[in-house]
């Protein structure tokens, strides 16, 4: 307590509450602290003292329930900071410590909002919340401040209903997303801050005024993630990054203020980020310097790459305009382009909005408008100052007679013959309010289609019982186009009547929205029923009441007017309830379009996010690899050139024989150096290789099915290992048949098509009653692929028969025993070891007997078709 005494002893007569405290306040602007020190703990006495001395604001340190001299010690030590002065009214004894509060709704007088005392129980709090929520609900209370009070009530109940937040509120009088007060080393207490909070700043008010310009639009990480990031898809945000201790940031304050005053009225989002308090947001936005300027559009961050030394208000506006993608506004330059632009209403379910201005590029307010309403309309721009014939034809077709004026045209159904909403002005610009009001009135087609959840929420919104909005939904598959056009004409003629009765006539595709319509198929009525429409009222976001109403398409649509009136008066009861499921977005971009846009966005994001330190190592590695490949290519090219040059410089070789004098081929004295002729085996393989084809699925018809009568295919069975060896032997044996036009040659790879050969053998298994056939079928399933190598099949595709060669096959032996004197040669042949080199040795004898017609033929019912 000695420090307290020393602190108080600094002032003479400090215990004279009337004279000395006023003098103390005049000099140091801190008489609010004296009130805390000297006066009573009761709220009434504090309020009376304030009224007596003329105080209007009071700084309360700590909690009013723990008010004592210890808090003066904390102030001296710098342990309590961010103390905010709040206006005190009679009966209000609550304090609010801001402590980096992000949301203006954080500091709430919770109990006062609910009309309760601090001793209120949980039941009393809940009852008070229900009562006040019903009283100030925006749907039931038309007061201007009803929505704000309703938000305060919800926020107060959220705090008081949470034990942790309620405890924090009881201790500190506020709830902050960053936690309670910070003490000790967690805060960097600054003497200048103490000056500003308690002594008015001592002439440093200009710094605080400059800071307030940035703090007005300050963004936090929570606001960015949960609000700004989602809004950026229809509203761009320009963000200025600064720091409290960045002097160069405050030199740009005037330019930033001018740019904000120009951009904010147009609907451009404004934000600032303080490095001291929002370091996490700095990292998320990849901000690498201070000051920094960037634009957040469609969830993508675009950094300003110009020089900040030349930055001014005009540069900021141009950067904000150029950061908006061109995809929101189509440039129309000729009559054919205009026709294509207007004819998309049926494929997109959107009206076409055409801006015609005197500038070469569309104004910024047009781009912002196109981005805001991109989900409901398509936008195009025409420069009417262009002197080309195409623009002149468009102006004549659209009846635009002025040259230096602004025009906005909205085309809905049938743009060539339908009505056109038109807004025309002089050389002055349209105001943002005019454009918003004009687009809001015409942002849907006359007879729109429920094609997504956004359309459902806007055309059939959730409404209370007293303000019910009705949707009359016509399934387009149930009605003829003529009836749809008549409904569209009826809407045009009775628009005022429908708006008065809060009725909206829309159409829906039951095929595309089958899941959504399935919940409304109840009690004998369904979307598939002819000549009926659905009347729906959404009393909750996921619940709707409905009724199916029949309609006679042959009669006048005046009957529809009667139905609308009866539904509005309640004569037609809507009692059936259905669950509203999520609708399919019928006009969602294709996967290719999404992928292309994502690739472009990734490339741009990579370009803006990579810093110099990140790029240099990658560029160094890539550059080194390119240099090595380039040097290798140059050296290879030079070596090739040297070889060509050396070959050209070689002397011509003399002929292999002498050409002088007379010469005879059989002259033994001639020194002939002719190249040796190819061997018989090599010549046979060279000539037969192009004629031998693999039997597979692609060649099945050419080698078997489509053979002409009298033609046959000779197929040898090989595998991957024996293919090279056996095909050469096969080519040598069939070489004499190469000019016979009735034979085709090929091979079958048993590694891939052994099953085909097995099925062919199954066709020729003999039928028997003692089970032999079944036993042979089982044996065929376990056939050894190596035992089939060297088998030669002669296939007659037209007559469905084949013959087979194999060294162990019985048909390969002579039929009569006169060719052999004894059984010894036969036995030696049977026991001779068969290998890849000799498996085809008996093929010439087989081919001779084939040409004689003495080989046994096997007939099959059909050829297997399971080749791979």
HELIX and SHEET records of a PDB file:
HELIX    1   1 UNK A    2  UNK A    9  1                                   8    
HELIX    2   2 UNK A   19  UNK A   28  1                                  10    
HELIX    3   3 UNK A   31  UNK A   38  1                                   8    
HELIX    4   4 UNK A   43  UNK A   53  1                                  11    
HELIX    5   5 UNK A   64  UNK A   66  5                                   3    
HELIX    6   6 UNK A   70  UNK A   77  1                                   8    
HELIX    7   7 UNK A  110  UNK A  114  1                                   5    
HELIX    8   8 UNK A  122  UNK A  135  1                                  14    
HELIX    9   9 UNK A  146  UNK A  160  1                                  15    
HELIX   10  10 UNK A  163  UNK A  172  1                                  10    
HELIX   11  11 UNK A  184  UNK A  186  5                                   3    
HELIX   12  12 UNK A  191  UNK A  198  1                                   8    
HELIX   13  13 UNK A  205  UNK A  215  1                                  11    
HELIX   14  14 UNK A  221  UNK A  223  1                                   3    
HELIX   15  15 UNK A  224  UNK A  228  3                                   5    
HELIX   16  16 UNK A  229  UNK A  231  1                                   3    
HELIX   17  17 UNK A  247  UNK A  251  1                                   5    
HELIX   18  18 UNK A  253  UNK A  263  1                                  11    
HELIX   19  19 UNK A  264  UNK A  266  5                                   3    
HELIX   20  20 UNK A  279  UNK A  284  1                                   6    
HELIX   21  21 UNK A  308  UNK A  310  5                                   3    
HELIX   22  22 UNK A  313  UNK A  322  1                                  10    
HELIX   23  23 UNK A  326  UNK A  328  5                                   3    
HELIX   24  24 UNK A  335  UNK A  342  1                                   8    
HELIX   25  25 UNK A  345  UNK A  348  1                                   4    
HELIX   26  26 UNK A  364  UNK A  372  1                                   9    
HELIX   27  27 UNK A  389  UNK A  397  1                                   9    
HELIX   28  28 UNK A  432  UNK A  441  1                                  10    
HELIX   29  29 UNK A  453  UNK A  459  1                                   7    
HELIX   30  30 UNK A  476  UNK A  478  5                                   3    
HELIX   31  31 UNK A  481  UNK A  493  1                                  13    
HELIX   32  32 UNK A  495  UNK A  500  1                                   6    
HELIX   33  33 UNK A  514  UNK A  518  1                                   5    
HELIX   34  34 UNK A  558  UNK A  569  1                                  12    
HELIX   35  35 UNK A  591  UNK A  609  1                                  19    
HELIX   36  36 UNK A  612  UNK A  649  1                                  38    
HELIX   37  37 UNK A  680  UNK A  688  1                                   9    
HELIX   38  38 UNK A  689  UNK A  691  5                                   3    
HELIX   39  39 UNK A  700  UNK A  700  1                                   1    
HELIX   40  40 UNK A  701  UNK A  705  3                                   5    
HELIX   41  41 UNK A  723  UNK A  734  1                                  12    
HELIX   42  42 UNK A  735  UNK A  737  5                                   3    
HELIX   43  43 UNK A  750  UNK A  762  1                                  13    
HELIX   44  44 UNK A  772  UNK A  781  1                                  10    
HELIX   45  45 UNK A  785  UNK A  788  5                                   4    
HELIX   46  46 UNK A  810  UNK A  812  5                                   3    
HELIX   47  47 UNK A  817  UNK A  819  5                                   3    
HELIX   48  48 UNK A  824  UNK A  831  1                                   8    
HELIX   49  49 UNK A  843  UNK A  852  1                                  10    
SHEET    1   A 2 UNK A  57  UNK A  58  0                                        
SHEET    2   A 2 UNK A  86  UNK A  87 -1                                        
SHEET    1   B 4 UNK A 269  UNK A 274  0                                        
SHEET    2   B 4 UNK A 237  UNK A 242  1                                        
SHEET    3   B 4 UNK A 292  UNK A 297 -1                                        
SHEET    4   B 4 UNK A 300  UNK A 303 -1                                        
SHEET    1   C 5 UNK A 330  UNK A 331  0                                        
SHEET    2   C 5 UNK A 377  UNK A 383  1                                        
SHEET    3   C 5 UNK A 351  UNK A 357  1                                        
SHEET    4   C 5 UNK A 406  UNK A 411 -1                                        
SHEET    5   C 5 UNK A 420  UNK A 425 -1                                        
SHEET    1   D 5 UNK A 503  UNK A 508  0                                        
SHEET    2   D 5 UNK A 470  UNK A 475  1                                        
SHEET    3   D 5 UNK A 532  UNK A 537 -1                                        
SHEET    4   D 5 UNK A 543  UNK A 550 -1                                        
SHEET    5   D 5 UNK A 576  UNK A 579 -1                                        
SHEET    1   E 6 UNK A 692  UNK A 694  0                                        
SHEET    2   E 6 UNK A 743  UNK A 749  1                                        
SHEET    3   E 6 UNK A 712  UNK A 718  1                                        
SHEET    4   E 6 UNK A 792  UNK A 796 -1                                        
SHEET    5   E 6 UNK A 801  UNK A 805 -1                                        
SHEET    6   E 6 UNK A 858  UNK A 859 -1                                        
END                                                                             
